[in-house]
Amino acid sequence: MSPIITLIASFLLLIALSVPIAFAIGLASIITIWQLGIPLTSVVNQMFASINSFPLLAVPFFLLLGRLMNDGGITDRLLRFADSTVGHVRGGLGHINVMVSMMFASLSGSAAADTASVGAVLIPAMKKAGYPSPFAVALTAASSVLGGIIPPSILMVIYGAFGNVSVGALFLGGIVPGLLIGMAQMGYVYHVARKLDIKPEGRASWRNVVHTGLVATPPMILPIVVLGGITAGIFTATEAASVAVLVGLLLAIVFYRSIRLRSLPGIFTDSVLAYSLPMFAVAAAGIMGWLISYLGIAQEVASFILSVTDSRVGLMLMVMAFMLIIGTVLSPVTAVIIFLPIIQSISISGDINQIHMALIVIMSLTLGLVTPPYGICLLIASQIGDVSTPRAFVAIMPLIGLVMLIILAGILFPNLFLTLPKMFMPEAFPG
C-alpha cells in the first residue's frame, strides 16, 4: 500500500474511532513512518523540532496575558467603556459584543477565551433584552474569531514560526480585515435590531464616557506596545509578548489591584496547562507536516492545483475553499502546521506573496472555530446560551457569509490587506 494512502486512511480511521485529533495525527504518522522503515527515533526528533522554536514562546505569554485580562477584571472595564460609547445605538448590546471582542482580540489573541469571558456576560443580557437566543450565541461566537485576525494573534505567531514569515508583517496585515469584519458584524446587528424593533438605550453622559475611557485606556496601550515595538525593530514578537505580560501584571497587581500576589502561582499553573495542550497538537502535527514534505505530497498537490488554474486569483480561491473545508475538522493551528508545505508550494509556483497567502489562509481557518464539528467557539457560546449547536449554526451563517465576502475582497484587491505591512515593514516584501 502506498505510504500516502496509509497516512490518510489511518488518520481517517482513527478519527472515525473518536480518537482525539492530536493523537490521531501522531499515530497515523507513526504507522506511516514504520511502514517506510524510517527509524522511530525520527518521531521524537520531529516532535522536538516542531516546538523547538523561539517565536513559539510568544504563545504561552499571550495565553497568560489573556488569563490576566480575565482575572484582573479588565474585560469588565472594556465592557463598561463599550457600553458608554455604543450602547445608545440601536442594537447596542450587540455592538458592545462586537466592540469588546475587537478590543479583547487586541489584548489576548485567543478566540476561545474571548467567547467564554464576553459570552458569560453578554449572552444572558442580550437574551433578556429581547434578542433571540440563537442570534446572541451566533454573534458572540462570530465576533470572537477576531482573536485570530486582529493582532496579536496566536495563529499568526504559529504561521510565522513554521513558515518563516514575518510575524510583525502578519500582525499589521490583520488590522484592516479585522476592522472590516467588526464593522460588517455591527452593521448586521443594526439590521437585526431594526427587524426585531429593539429600541436603543439612553445615551451615556460625556462624563461617563470619559471616566470609563480613562479606566480602560491602560490595557488598550498593550497592542500599541506590541505592534509599535515589533514595527520599530525594538523587539521580536516573542519579546513583545513578554513585555506585554509584564505590563499586564503591573496593571492587574499595581494599577487596578484586582489580582493578589498569592493568586499568581495558580494563574501561572493554569496557563502552563493551557499551553501544554496546543503544544502537544503542534508537536504531533509537526510529524505529519514533515511526512507531507518527505513523501512529496506538497509538490503533487501544488502541481494538481496548477493544472486546474495558474491564475493568482484562481489559486487563492482554491486554497480558501480547501481551508474552509479543513477548518471544519482540524483546529487552525494544527491545519497550518500540517498543510503549510502545500500552501507555500502553491504560493511559490503561483508567484503569490507569502504574507498575502498567509492572511487568506488564517482568515479562512478561523471560520473553522464557528463551524461544526470542531467549532470550539460556537460550542462554548452554545453552552452558555443553552442553544443547540445546529440552531446556533443556522443563525451564524449570515455572519460567516460576511467574513467570506471580506476574504474575497482581500483576494481580488491585495492592497486592501497589504498596505499597512508594506508601509511599515517594507523589508518583509523583498523584490
C-alpha positions as CSV (number, residue, x, y, z in Angstrom):
1,M,0.0,0.0,0.0
2,S,1.2,3.5,-0.8
3,P,2.5,5.4,2.2
4,I,0.3,8.3,1.2
5,I,-2.8,6.1,1.3
6,T,-1.6,4.6,4.6
7,L,-1.2,8.1,6.1
8,I,-4.7,9.3,5.0
9,A,-6.6,6.1,5.6
10,S,-5.1,5.5,9.1
11,F,-5.9,9.1,10.1
12,L,-9.5,8.9,8.9
13,L,-10.0,5.6,10.6
14,L,-8.7,6.9,13.9
15,I,-10.9,10.0,13.6
16,A,-13.9,7.6,13.0
17,L,-13.0,5.7,16.1
18,S,-13.2,9.1,18.1
19,V,-9.5,9.2,18.8
20,P,-8.6,12.8,19.7
21,I,-7.3,14.8,16.8
22,A,-3.7,15.3,18.1
23,F,-3.3,11.6,18.9
24,A,-4.9,10.6,15.6
25,I,-2.4,12.8,13.7
26,G,0.6,11.4,15.7
27,L,-0.5,7.7,15.5
28,A,-1.2,7.9,11.7
29,S,2.2,9.5,11.2
30,I,4.0,6.8,13.3
31,I,2.2,4.0,11.3
32,T,3.4,5.5,8.1
33,I,6.9,6.0,9.3
34,W,7.0,2.4,10.5
35,Q,5.8,1.3,7.0
36,L,8.6,3.3,5.3
37,G,11.2,1.7,7.5
38,I,12.3,5.0,8.9
39,P,13.8,4.7,12.5
40,L,11.1,5.6,15.0
41,T,13.6,8.0,16.7
42,S,12.6,10.3,13.9
43,V,9.2,10.7,15.6
44,V,10.9,12.1,18.7
45,N,13.3,14.3,16.7
46,Q,10.4,15.8,14.6
47,M,8.2,16.4,17.6
48,F,11.1,18.2,19.3
49,A,12.0,20.2,16.2
50,S,8.4,21.3,15.8
51,I,8.3,23.0,19.2
52,N,11.9,24.0,19.5
53,S,11.2,27.5,18.1
54,F,11.9,30.8,19.7
55,P,8.9,32.5,18.1
56,L,6.6,29.9,19.6
57,L,7.5,31.2,23.1
58,A,5.1,34.1,22.3
59,V,2.2,31.7,22.6
60,P,2.3,31.0,26.3
61,F,2.9,34.7,27.0
62,F,-0.2,35.7,25.1
63,L,-2.2,32.9,26.8
64,L,-1.1,34.2,30.1
65,L,-1.9,37.8,29.1
66,G,-5.5,36.6,28.3
67,R,-5.8,35.0,31.7
68,L,-4.6,38.2,33.4
69,M,-7.2,40.2,31.4
70,N,-10.0,38.0,32.7
71,D,-8.8,37.5,36.3
72,G,-7.8,41.2,36.5
73,G,-11.3,42.4,35.7
74,I,-10.0,44.2,32.6
75,T,-12.7,42.6,30.4
76,D,-15.4,44.2,32.6
77,R,-13.7,47.6,32.2
78,L,-13.7,47.1,28.5
79,L,-17.4,46.2,28.6
80,R,-18.3,49.4,30.5
81,F,-16.3,51.5,28.1
82,A,-18.0,49.9,25.1
83,D,-21.4,50.4,26.7
84,S,-20.8,54.1,27.2
85,T,-19.7,54.6,23.6
86,V,-22.0,52.4,21.5
87,G,-24.7,51.3,24.0
88,H,-27.1,54.0,22.9
89,V,-27.1,52.9,19.2
90,R,-29.9,50.6,18.0
91,G,-28.7,47.1,18.7
92,G,-26.5,48.5,21.5
93,L,-25.8,45.2,23.3
94,G,-24.8,43.6,20.0
95,H,-22.5,46.4,19.2
96,I,-21.0,46.1,22.6
97,N,-20.4,42.4,22.0
98,V,-18.5,43.1,18.8
99,M,-16.6,46.1,20.1
100,V,-15.4,44.2,23.2
101,S,-14.4,41.3,21.1
102,M,-12.3,43.6,18.9
103,M,-10.6,45.1,22.0
104,F,-10.1,41.7,23.7
105,A,-8.6,40.3,20.5
106,S,-6.0,43.1,20.5
107,L,-5.0,42.0,24.1
108,S,-5.0,38.2,24.2
109,G,-5.2,36.8,20.6
110,S,-7.3,33.9,21.9
111,A,-10.8,33.4,20.4
112,A,-11.9,30.8,22.8
113,A,-11.0,33.0,25.8
114,D,-13.0,35.8,24.2
115,T,-16.1,33.6,23.7
116,A,-16.1,32.4,27.3
117,S,-15.4,35.8,29.0
118,V,-17.6,38.0,26.9
119,G,-20.3,35.4,26.3
120,A,-20.8,34.8,30.0
121,V,-21.9,38.4,30.5
122,L,-23.5,39.4,27.2
123,I,-25.4,36.3,26.0
124,P,-27.7,36.4,29.1
125,A,-28.0,40.2,28.8
126,M,-28.9,40.0,25.1
127,K,-31.5,37.3,25.7
128,K,-33.1,39.5,28.4
129,A,-33.1,42.5,26.1
130,G,-35.2,40.5,23.5
131,Y,-32.7,39.1,21.1
132,P,-33.3,35.5,20.1
133,S,-31.0,33.1,21.9
134,P,-29.5,31.7,18.7
135,F,-28.6,35.1,17.4
136,A,-26.9,36.1,20.8
137,V,-24.9,32.9,20.7
138,A,-24.0,33.3,17.0
139,L,-22.9,36.9,17.3
140,T,-20.7,36.1,20.4
141,A,-19.0,33.2,18.6
142,A,-18.6,35.1,15.3
143,S,-17.1,38.2,16.9
144,S,-14.7,36.0,18.9
145,V,-12.9,34.8,15.8
146,L,-11.4,38.3,15.5
147,G,-8.9,36.9,18.1
148,G,-7.3,35.0,15.3
149,I,-7.1,38.0,12.9
150,I,-6.6,41.2,14.9
151,P,-3.1,41.3,16.4
152,P,-1.7,39.9,18.5
153,S,-2.9,36.6,17.0
154,I,-1.6,33.3,18.3
155,L,-2.3,31.7,14.9
156,M,-0.2,34.3,13.2
157,V,2.7,33.6,15.6
158,I,2.4,29.8,14.7
159,Y,2.2,30.6,11.0
160,G,5.2,32.9,11.1
161,A,7.3,30.5,13.2
162,F,6.7,27.5,10.9
163,G,6.5,29.3,7.6
164,N,9.5,31.7,8.2
165,V,7.1,34.6,7.5
166,S,7.4,38.0,9.4
167,V,5.1,37.9,12.4
168,G,5.2,41.7,12.5
169,A,4.0,42.0,8.9
170,L,1.2,39.4,9.6
171,F,0.1,41.5,12.7
172,L,0.0,44.6,10.6
173,G,-1.9,42.8,7.8
174,G,-4.5,41.6,10.2
175,I,-5.6,45.1,11.3
176,V,-7.7,46.2,8.3
177,P,-9.5,42.8,7.7
178,G,-10.2,42.6,11.5
179,L,-11.7,46.1,11.5
180,L,-13.7,45.4,8.3
181,I,-15.2,42.2,9.9
182,G,-16.0,44.1,13.1
183,M,-17.8,46.9,11.2
184,A,-19.7,44.4,9.0
185,Q,-20.9,42.5,12.1
186,M,-22.1,45.7,13.7
187,G,-23.9,46.6,10.5
188,Y,-25.7,43.2,10.7
189,V,-26.5,43.7,14.3
190,Y,-28.2,47.1,13.4
191,H,-30.2,45.3,10.7
192,V,-31.4,42.6,13.1
193,A,-32.2,45.1,15.9
194,R,-34.4,47.1,13.4
195,K,-36.1,44.0,12.2
196,L,-36.9,43.0,15.8
197,D,-37.8,46.6,16.7
198,I,-35.4,46.6,19.7
199,K,-35.3,50.2,21.0
200,P,-31.9,51.8,21.7
201,E,-30.9,52.7,25.2
202,G,-30.3,56.1,26.5
203,R,-27.0,57.9,25.6
204,A,-24.3,57.9,28.3
205,S,-23.1,61.2,29.7
206,W,-19.9,62.6,28.4
207,R,-18.6,62.4,32.0
208,N,-19.3,58.6,32.0
209,V,-17.7,58.2,28.6
210,V,-14.5,60.0,29.7
211,H,-14.4,58.1,33.0
212,T,-14.8,54.6,31.5
213,G,-12.4,55.6,28.7
214,L,-9.7,56.6,31.2
215,V,-10.2,53.4,33.2
216,A,-10.0,51.2,30.0
217,T,-7.1,53.1,28.4
218,P,-4.1,51.5,30.2
219,P,-4.8,48.0,28.8
220,M,-5.5,49.4,25.4
221,I,-1.9,50.6,25.3
222,L,-0.7,47.0,25.2
223,P,-1.5,46.5,21.4
224,I,0.5,49.7,20.7
225,V,3.4,48.4,22.7
226,V,3.4,45.1,20.9
227,L,2.9,46.4,17.3
228,G,5.0,49.5,17.8
229,G,7.9,47.6,19.3
230,I,7.9,45.0,16.6
231,T,7.4,47.5,13.7
232,A,10.2,49.7,15.1
233,G,12.5,46.8,15.4
234,I,12.9,47.2,19.1
235,F,12.0,43.6,19.9
236,T,10.7,40.4,18.3
237,A,7.2,39.1,18.6
238,T,8.3,36.8,21.5
239,E,10.0,39.7,23.3
240,A,6.9,41.9,22.7
241,A,4.7,39.2,24.2
242,S,6.8,39.0,27.3
243,V,6.8,42.8,27.7
244,A,3.0,42.8,27.3
245,V,2.7,40.3,30.1
246,L,4.9,42.4,32.4
247,V,2.7,45.4,31.6
248,G,-0.4,43.3,32.2
249,L,1.0,42.2,35.6
250,L,1.6,45.8,36.6
251,L,-1.9,46.8,35.6
252,A,-3.6,43.9,37.4
253,I,-1.5,44.0,40.6
254,V,-0.4,47.6,41.0
255,F,-2.8,49.8,38.9
256,Y,-6.1,48.0,39.3
257,R,-5.2,45.9,42.3
258,S,-7.5,43.2,41.1
259,I,-5.1,40.3,41.4
260,R,-3.3,39.5,44.6
261,L,0.3,38.1,44.6
262,R,-0.8,34.9,46.2
263,S,-3.0,34.2,43.2
264,L,-0.2,34.3,40.7
265,P,1.1,30.7,41.3
266,G,-2.4,29.4,40.4
267,I,-2.6,31.6,37.3
268,F,0.8,30.6,36.1
269,T,0.0,26.9,36.7
270,D,-3.3,27.1,34.7
271,S,-1.5,29.0,31.9
272,V,1.1,26.2,31.7
273,L,-1.5,23.6,31.5
274,A,-3.5,25.6,28.9
275,Y,-0.2,25.9,26.8
276,S,0.7,22.2,27.0
277,L,-2.4,21.0,25.2
278,P,-2.0,23.0,21.9
279,M,1.8,22.4,22.0
280,F,1.2,18.6,22.0
281,A,-1.0,19.1,19.0
282,V,1.7,21.3,17.4
283,A,4.3,18.6,18.1
284,A,2.1,15.8,16.6
285,A,1.2,18.0,13.6
286,G,4.9,18.6,13.0
287,I,5.4,14.9,12.3
288,M,2.6,14.9,9.7
289,G,3.8,18.1,8.2
290,W,7.3,16.6,7.8
291,L,5.9,13.5,6.3
292,I,3.9,15.5,3.7
293,S,7.2,17.1,2.6
294,Y,9.1,13.8,2.8
295,L,6.6,12.0,0.6
296,G,6.4,14.8,-1.9
297,I,2.7,15.3,-1.3
298,A,3.1,19.1,-1.3
299,Q,4.6,19.2,-4.8
300,E,2.0,16.7,-6.1
301,V,-0.9,18.7,-4.7
302,A,0.6,22.0,-6.0
303,S,1.1,20.5,-9.4
304,F,-2.5,19.3,-9.5
305,I,-3.9,22.7,-8.5
306,L,-1.7,24.4,-11.0
307,S,-3.0,22.0,-13.7
308,V,-6.5,23.3,-12.9
309,T,-5.6,27.0,-12.9
310,D,-2.5,29.1,-12.9
311,S,-4.1,32.5,-12.2
312,R,-3.3,34.1,-8.8
313,V,-7.0,34.7,-8.0
314,G,-7.9,31.1,-9.0
315,L,-5.2,29.6,-6.9
316,M,-6.1,31.7,-3.8
317,L,-9.8,30.8,-4.2
318,M,-8.9,27.1,-4.3
319,V,-6.8,27.5,-1.2
320,M,-9.5,29.4,0.5
321,A,-12.1,26.7,-0.3
322,F,-9.7,24.0,0.9
323,M,-9.0,25.8,4.2
324,L,-12.7,26.4,4.8
325,I,-13.3,22.6,4.5
326,I,-10.2,21.6,6.5
327,G,-11.2,24.1,9.3
328,T,-14.3,22.1,10.0
329,V,-12.4,19.1,11.2
330,L,-9.0,20.4,12.3
331,S,-8.0,23.2,14.7
332,P,-6.5,26.2,12.8
333,V,-3.1,25.7,14.5
334,T,-3.0,22.0,13.5
335,A,-4.1,22.7,10.0
336,V,-1.5,25.4,9.4
337,I,1.4,23.1,10.5
338,I,0.2,20.1,8.5
339,F,-0.6,21.9,5.3
340,L,2.0,24.7,5.3
341,P,4.3,22.9,2.9
342,I,1.4,22.6,0.4
343,I,0.4,26.3,0.9
344,Q,3.9,27.6,0.4
345,S,4.5,25.4,-2.6
346,I,1.4,26.8,-4.3
347,S,2.5,30.4,-3.3
348,I,5.9,29.9,-4.9
349,S,4.5,28.2,-8.0
350,G,1.8,30.9,-8.5
351,D,4.1,33.8,-7.6
352,I,1.8,34.8,-4.7
353,N,3.2,36.9,-1.9
354,Q,3.6,34.7,1.2
355,I,2.1,37.3,3.6
356,H,-0.9,37.8,1.4
357,M,-1.4,34.0,1.2
358,A,-0.9,33.7,5.0
359,L,-3.6,36.2,5.7
360,I,-6.1,34.5,3.4
361,V,-5.3,31.1,5.0
362,I,-5.6,32.4,8.5
363,M,-8.9,34.2,7.9
364,S,-10.3,31.1,6.2
365,L,-9.2,28.8,9.0
366,T,-10.6,31.0,11.8
367,L,-14.1,30.3,10.4
368,G,-13.5,26.7,11.5
369,L,-13.8,27.9,15.1
370,V,-17.5,28.5,14.4
371,T,-18.4,25.6,12.1
372,P,-19.2,22.1,13.4
373,P,-17.9,19.7,14.3
374,Y,-14.7,21.3,15.5
375,G,-16.2,24.9,16.1
376,I,-15.0,25.3,19.6
377,C,-16.2,28.9,19.9
378,L,-19.7,28.0,18.7
379,L,-19.8,25.1,21.2
380,I,-18.7,27.3,24.1
381,A,-21.2,30.0,23.2
382,S,-24.0,27.4,22.7
383,Q,-23.4,26.0,26.1
384,I,-23.5,29.5,27.7
385,G,-26.7,30.4,25.8
386,D,-28.3,26.9,26.2
387,V,-28.9,26.7,22.5
388,S,-28.4,23.5,20.4
389,T,-25.4,23.7,18.0
390,P,-27.5,23.2,14.8
391,R,-29.7,26.1,15.7
392,A,-26.7,28.3,16.5
393,F,-25.0,27.3,13.2
394,V,-28.1,28.3,11.2
395,A,-28.1,31.7,13.0
396,I,-24.4,32.2,12.3
397,M,-24.5,31.6,8.6
398,P,-25.1,35.2,7.6
399,L,-22.1,36.3,9.8
400,I,-19.9,33.6,8.2
401,G,-21.0,34.9,4.8
402,L,-19.8,38.5,5.7
403,V,-16.4,37.2,6.6
404,M,-16.2,35.2,3.3
405,L,-17.0,38.4,1.4
406,I,-14.2,40.2,3.1
407,I,-11.8,37.4,2.3
408,L,-12.9,37.5,-1.3
409,A,-12.3,41.3,-1.3
410,G,-8.8,40.7,0.0
411,I,-8.1,38.2,-2.8
412,L,-9.3,40.5,-5.5
413,F,-7.7,43.6,-4.1
414,P,-4.4,42.6,-2.3
415,N,-3.5,46.1,-1.1
416,L,-6.6,46.1,1.0
417,F,-4.7,43.8,3.4
418,L,-1.1,44.6,2.4
419,T,-1.0,48.4,2.5
420,L,0.0,48.6,6.2
421,P,2.6,45.9,6.1
422,K,4.2,47.4,3.0
423,M,4.1,50.9,4.6
424,F,5.7,50.0,8.0
425,M,7.7,46.8,7.2
426,P,8.8,47.0,3.6
427,E,11.7,44.7,4.3
428,A,9.1,41.9,4.5
429,F,8.4,42.3,0.8
430,P,11.7,41.5,-1.0
431,G,11.8,42.3,-4.7
